[in-house]
Amino acid sequence: MDVQRLETFVTVARSNTLAEAADRLGYARSTVTSHLQGLERALGASLLERGRP
């Protein structure tokens, strides 16, 4: 399992939005999305409920 993807997931979980998490990590939002999708594929499960609140 990729530690960088886990760090991204933790930061997203602690943030209000993917954009906020990307800013905190210094990544593009697309990178955060890619990390999350890769982690979800590796685990075979959805980790976040997506969509607007």
N, C-alpha and C positions, 0 to 999 in steps of 0.2 A: 504494500500500500504506500502511496506517495505522501510523504509528510507535508509537502507544499499544498497538496489538495486538501488535506485535513486542516491545515492552518487557514486556508481560504474558507472552508466550511464553518469553522469556529467563528471567524470574523464576520461572515454573513449572518450567522445565528445571533451575534451580538449587535448587529446593525439593523437599521430600519429598512434599508433598501440595498439592492445589489450595487447601485451607484455609490452609496455611502461606503460599503465594504471595499469597493474598488479604490476609492480615494484613500481610505485608511491603509490599504496594502500597497498603494502606488502602482496598481495595475489598471489596464483598460477594462471596462465592464465586460467586454467579450472574453477576456482572459478569465475573469471570475466565473462567467457562465461555462466556459470550457472546462475549468477545473471541477466545477460542480457536476457537470454531465459525465466527466470521466470517473469521478468518484461514485456516482450513481451506477454507472455501467459496471464498475469493478465490484460493487456490492450487490448489484441486481435488485436495487430498490430505489424508490423515489425518496429523497431526503427533505424536500421542501415543497410546500404548497405554493404554486406559482399563480400569479394573477394579481390584480389590484384589489386592495381591501375594500 
